[in-house]
Amino acid sequence: MVTVKRKYHTKGAKQRHRTPAKRPTRHHQKLLRRFHHLNGQLVLWLALIVVLGLIFWTGNLIRSWQLSHPAAIQVQTPAQQHQKFIKKIAPAAIDAGQTYNVLPSITIAQAILESDWGTSQLAQRYHNLFGVKSDDPTQSQVLQTQEYQNGQWMTVSARFKTYLSWEDSIRDHNLLLAQGTSWNAHQYQHVLAANNYQQAAQALQQDGYATDPGYTRKLIDLIEKYQLNQYDPK
């Protein structure tokens, strides 16, 4: 038989105690506070350096872009924008005028009036400068427009022809004046026979090109204000 010896602790037996952690002295506490203070300042300085670096880098990036795109940052006045539009379409108006016997001044003035200096949705998205309509759904877009009917302006929906460029729009417009409509080949004969822009503007109204009763006067005012007759044959 195995005898197990058991150990008993008596009252007088020594018990083990954990050594308590030493509390930091005032000197140590002062050093810790100073360390945390300096560490916080270091983080602030690093953040400031990063922000200044980003500002400097962004400034250089903007300056580089401005140097490589000088035209993009030029703010143009309305008068400058108007002259830019005239110079852009004048060559096509002159070329089409020589082919179809339409005065370039009339073409340019109509483009200005019909497209609001090329800024209309029809001109910007679909390159239609003259509000030319079409029944072909594959080459047209339905948009709202203002038309003068029964003595008042009305908003109507119509299908307008789409083009690949303003040059195409100008050629097609001159072709329309030269060949007339599908129901009348001589629709605009008085426009083609005009000797000057005053006669041509009056002929457009006479031949039923526009519904606006003030169309003729508006064209003449534009031609004279911007001296568009300088592009007409001498």
Beta strands, then each sheet from edge to edge (+ up, - down):
strand 1: 140-149
strand 2: 152-161
sheet 1: 1+ 2-
end
